[in-house]
Amino acid sequence: MGRGRQKAKHTKVARELKYFSPETNYDALERELTGHDAPVEVIDDDEVSKWSEYAEGYSEDEPKRA
């Protein structure tokens, strides 16, 4: 495909995406933002201390390599 046709196709797709407005489900958005559907999981201190020795070898950004 030539550059002119390729650019025209990209322009058409960009225009369709710009002016596309799907129906918004505000109820689902509210549930997601307020978190009413997802119960909060409570972690015991015993469980945290049990696994803390394994976490010492890892940084937040990069896992430890063997």
C-alpha positions in Angstrom: 0.0 0.0 0.0 1.4 3.4 -0.9 2.1 6.1 1.7 -0.8 8.2 0.8 -3.3 5.4 1.1 -1.8 4.2 4.3 -2.0 7.7 5.8 -5.6 8.1 4.7 -6.5 4.8 6.3 -4.8 5.8 9.6 -6.6 9.1 9.5 -9.9 7.4 9.0 -9.3 5.0 11.9 -8.2 7.9 14.1 -11.3 9.9 13.3 -13.5 6.9 14.0 -11.9 6.4 17.4 -12.0 10.1 18.3 -15.7 10.4 17.7 -16.7 6.9 18.9 -18.7 7.2 22.1 -19.9 3.8 23.5 -22.7 3.6 26.0 -21.3 4.1 29.5 -22.5 1.7 32.3 -22.5 4.1 35.2 -23.7 1.4 37.7 -20.7 -0.8 36.9 -18.4 2.1 37.1 -19.7 3.1 40.5 -19.4 -0.5 41.8 -15.8 -0.6 40.5 -14.8 2.7 42.1 -16.5 2.2 45.4 -15.5 -1.4 45.7 -18.8 -2.7 47.1 -18.5 -6.0 45.3 -15.0 -7.0 46.4 -14.6 -7.9 50.0 -11.4 -6.8 51.7 -9.1 -9.7 52.6 -7.5 -9.4 56.1 -4.0 -10.9 56.4 -2.9 -12.2 59.8 0.4 -11.0 61.3 1.4 -14.6 61.7 1.1 -15.3 58.0 3.1 -12.2 57.1 5.9 -13.1 59.4 5.8 -16.7 58.0 6.6 -15.4 54.5 8.8 -12.4 55.3 12.0 -14.5 55.2 11.3 -15.3 51.5 10.7 -11.6 50.7 14.0 -10.4 52.0 15.9 -11.4 48.9 13.7 -9.4 46.5 13.5 -5.7 45.8 10.3 -4.1 44.8 11.4 -3.6 41.2 13.4 -6.7 40.3 13.2 -10.3 41.4 16.3 -12.0 42.7 18.1 -14.2 40.1 19.6 -17.5 41.1 
